[in-house]
Amino acid sequence: MSVTVLVGGQWGDEGKGKVIDLLADSVNMVIRSQGGNNAGHTVVTGGKEHRFHLIPSGILYPETLCVIGHGVVVDPKAFLLELDELQSGGIPARNLVISERAHMVMPYHPVLDQLGEEMRGDDRLGTTWRGIGPAYEDKVRRIGFRIGDLQKPAFLEKKLRFVLRLKNESLTRLYNAEPFNEKEILDEYLGYAERIDPYIRDIYPLIQDALNDGKKILLEGAQGVMLDIDLGTYPYVTSSSPTAGGACTGSGIPPSRITRTVGVFKAYTTRVGYGPFPTELTDALGDQLREVGAEYGTTTGRARRVGWFDAAVSRYAVATNGIDAMVLTKVDVLDEFETLKICTGYLSKGEYWDHPMANISHLKHVEPIYEEFPGWMSPTRECRRYEDLPAACRTYIERVGELCGASVNVVSVGPDREHTLVRTPLLD
């Protein structure tokens, strides 16, 4: 039995989908543990691009059971659109189940998301307006709807009557917006129920059987450590816990069963939305890095902010998640840069920090401390072994591992499966 947790070590968009795809054919089960359709994973195989938003990336392997765990919030409409797209592409998705405990995004959640952002004005967070935060908010308030509620029409109707009164009160009185119609929502969601019902399961026995039978399990999260609701750059964070701890609670697997935690990191740093970003490049060099790296969101298409690799952030992610193996992606994006930099820590009011501080006002104004490295100025995409990489490239990679406190086991030099260089296997 082995349980591997895969986490993003920065602000998300590190390339986790590619790593999941690398490992999925070697495991029996892939579990998506948190997040919603506000984030996505991209997998390129045979030159064909697959984009996933809710469905685990392991769905490309029919023998691998793919589970949407109870830590995820599911927009039924978005789920069915993604499912239709997969099936029209020849992927039947018969190996997919959804936890009956997973919460749903309701029609009023995206509206409240957008209205709340607009009311914040200059203090807006930069959400995707997909209603993920409001859905998690209702989960915590204990007025959320779970996927399993689709199998209980009478209960769904009764609860909706109560909850919608609260929501319409907020919409009309606080935001001066139009109220929602109870019957229209009920009809819409009961329509979803007919199609989603075959996928709804109690995942507890499935997972316990897999653990007891010695199966290999991969836990897949969305976003990254610096967007964690507790550990990240609050309030510029997501609404869930994209950490190793969050993977346990979002799947129902205890920490004692985790055998390895793998962290995925870009060879530089990106983030989407607002909030502090100590190594951000806002000049022509940053524009070049964004264009070469095609740094635009999988789900939203939004341009990502870009900057040098931040080892202070990554070291923090390694330490707080128990990461014992690193994957460094998009190394090839740096092929044409004459000089590279790695941030090793910060100066704030004359004080040295080796990790990001909780005070975001201070973090916004820190002075990054950099180490400079000569670029390798040669293409790496055709390399098929780690030893084939230019010496300067290997020096950069090995310094990243030293500064972060974990070994770099896998290096990616391109989007396709063949561009993945495995130094040490991630799975036993």
Beta strands, then each sheet from edge to edge (+ up, - down):
strand 1: 2-8
strand 2: 29-32
strand 3: 41-45
strand 4: 48-52
strand 5: 65-68
strand 6: 73-74
strand 7: 96-99
strand 8: 103-104
strand 9: 200-201
strand 10: 216-220
strand 11: 260-266
strand 12: 269-271
strand 13: 305-307
strand 14: 309-310
strand 15: 325-329
strand 16: 339-348
strand 17: 351-353
strand 18: 367-374
strand 19: 408-412
strand 20: 420-422
sheet 1: 9+ 7+ 5+ 2+ 10+ 1+ 11+ 15+ 19+ 20-
sheet 2: 3+ 4-
sheet 3: 6+ 8+
sheet 4: 12+ 13-
sheet 5: 14+ 16+ 17-
sheet 6: 14+ 16+ 18-
end
